[in-house]
Amino acid sequence: MIKLRVEPRQRVGPAGLAAMVVIAAGFMLLALAVVFKAVGVAPGRALASLLTTAFTSGYHFSEALVKTTPIIFTGLAVTCCLKMRLWNIGAEGQLYMGAFGAVWAAQTFKSLPAWVLVPLMIICAGACGGALGALVGFLKKRLGVNEILTSLLLNYVATSLVNYFTYGPWRDPANPGFPITTRFTPAAQLPTFFNTRLHVGFPLALAAAALIWFLIEKTSFGYEIRATGESAGGARYAGIPIGRNIALIFALSGLLAAMAGFGEVAGLHHKLQPGNVSSNYGSYGILVAWLAGANPLALIPVAFCTGALLIGAESLQISLGVSSDMVQITIGLLLAIILICKFFIDNRLVIVFDQGKGRWREYLLSGLCFSTRTPWFI
């Protein structure tokens, strides 16, 4: 009989960690090369385009930063909840609500000057996204409803609400055949840098990461959040108001995700149109938060790497004629391999063989290498 058991790695030295990262990267490249070869694309050219496009010109680098910006915000939204051992799967919907609030402010108060209108858009965006997040926290606190289910299902509520207003009351009269709002006035548009699409949302995202790190690591509220995540029972015994903190952390999470939606409509598109509000940034936020170990500062380089890979994947359509469906398959496969490799970096697989007469022999699967433990008895 064979038994399998997963054990967390107690301690991995720098050399061992480097070796596992190299093995994981090699496995990732090999898997992608097989996929590219299967669809008739030169693996070398495809991999080079995927991994280096973001660094080939200033334009591509700036586009990578453009994609990094909303991923940082949604990653921070997920990170806040992970610190309490809670899952916010609703960052996508909260992003949409942020875009909804920003567009409402831009359309309603379009005569205001920029120094008043932009902060008002931020407030409205944060209020809408924060309210959706707070609803998840309230249901968790008062009724004990699983936050994964509520946050996930509220994504559909948020996107449907945005679609209703875009197809209906907010549709641009000048383009009645298209579901699109009127273009923002110049006062509602965020400034950009160096004649690129990179807008001030990027430094705001960096500042938000620093503020969330300070909040979690250096304040009493952050201590309560971390203590609850480590041991809810111990935190409750110590008098920490867990229910209140659940509601607050989900409201903060929704506010952060909403900033991604605000940046997309105010910094890039300057209007609201279904399909261009988000490119699955809520899902990427979950990924980068997990890969960064729920560390707000480590999340920044992870988000940038994700943005750079997205730019590389998009370039496959232009440079090699890869279909859009194949690009999505490539992105999905790449992210799945990264998650699998991260799991085996953090854990090890123990294979136990029954040798009869109550004797068992263990084999540790570390990376791609086997090692044998001394026989032991149970």
Secondary structure as GFF3:
##gff-version 3
##sequence-region A 1 378
A	DSSP	beta_strand	2	8	.	.	.	ID=ss1
A	DSSP	alpha_helix	14	38	.	.	.	ID=ss2
A	DSSP	alpha_helix	43	52	.	.	.	ID=ss3
A	DSSP	three_ten_helix	53	55	.	.	.	ID=ss4
A	DSSP	alpha_helix	58	82	.	.	.	ID=ss5
A	DSSP	alpha_helix	91	108	.	.	.	ID=ss6
A	DSSP	alpha_helix	114	138	.	.	.	ID=ss7
A	DSSP	pi_helix	139	143	.	.	.	ID=ss8
A	DSSP	alpha_helix	147	167	.	.	.	ID=ss9
A	DSSP	three_ten_helix	186	188	.	.	.	ID=ss10
A	DSSP	alpha_helix	201	218	.	.	.	ID=ss11
A	DSSP	alpha_helix	220	230	.	.	.	ID=ss12
A	DSSP	alpha_helix	232	237	.	.	.	ID=ss13
A	DSSP	alpha_helix	242	263	.	.	.	ID=ss14
A	DSSP	pi_helix	264	269	.	.	.	ID=ss15
A	DSSP	alpha_helix	281	291	.	.	.	ID=ss16
A	DSSP	alpha_helix	299	319	.	.	.	ID=ss17
A	DSSP	alpha_helix	324	346	.	.	.	ID=ss18
A	DSSP	beta_strand	347	356	.	.	.	ID=ss19
A	DSSP	beta_strand	359	366	.	.	.	ID=ss20
A	DSSP	beta_strand	369	372	.	.	.	ID=ss21
A	DSSP	beta_strand	376	377	.	.	.	ID=ss22
###
